[in-house]
Each structure stands twice: as C-alpha cells, then as structure tokens.
Amino acid sequence: MDPKQAVYDVVKSVLKSRFRNINILSIDITPDVDEDGDQVLIVRVVFDAEEKRLDISETSGLVRRILPKMKAVGETRFPIFSFIAKSEMRKINSDSA
C-alpha cells in the first residue's frame, strides 16, 4: 500500500471513531517543517456539524491515540491537527476573495 494512503487511512479511521457526531468532509495531510526544524504533518480536517466547535473531550488525547497507529504504518512525523467547520470555510473563502 502507498505510504501516503496508509497514513490517510489511519487518520480517517481514528477521526471517524473519535468524532461520531460530525460529518468529516475532507482531510488534507501536508508534510511541513516546524519552527524547530522538525518534520511534521499538518492535518487539516473540514467537518460539518450542528455545533461549529468540537467537544474538547473528543479532541483531547487525539494525538496520543493516533501516534502509535501512524508509527505502525511507518509514519514517524508528528501530526498537527486543525479542525475547520464547513460554515467557517465559507467565511475564509469569502474573506480571501
């Protein structure tokens, strides 16, 4: 299996099991380098839900839960998550136009 696809599948699986009250519209995973020069993965998740904000109990511990699964498929870069509500995407897109 393609390593990028394996990481995507792990992220998608963990997010779907962790966030049951939202509809995940897209997941974008981009390699990057943080301010310390370390390799990281920027994971941008666009979701649709009644609430614009996610429950902190669902987001806390996400990285701790996902890291072992990512390492199991050979990915050692640290994931940095950002969650954007679909309604906020419209605001971002209209502000940049």
Residue, then its C-alpha position, 0 to 999 in steps of 0.5 A: m500500500d502507498p505510504k501516503q494512503a496508509v497514513y490517510d487511512v489511519v487518520k480517517s479511521v481514528l477521526k471517524s471513531r473519535f468524532r461520531n457526531i460530525n460529518i468529516l468532509s475532507i482531510d488534507i495531510t501536508p508534510d511541513v517543517d516546524e519552527d524547530g526544524d522538525q518534520v511534521l504533518i499538518v492535518r487539516v480536517v473540514f467537518d460539518a456539524e450542528e455545533k461549529r466547535l468540537d467537544i474538547s473531550e473528543t479532541s483531547g488525547l487525539v494525538r496520543r491515540i493516533l501516534p502509535k497507529m501512524k508509527a505502525v504504518g511507518e509514519t514517524r512525523f508528528p501530526i498537527f491537527s486543525f479542525i475547520a467547520k464547513s460554515e467557517m470555510r465559507k467565511i475564509n473563502s469569502d474573506s480571501a476573495 
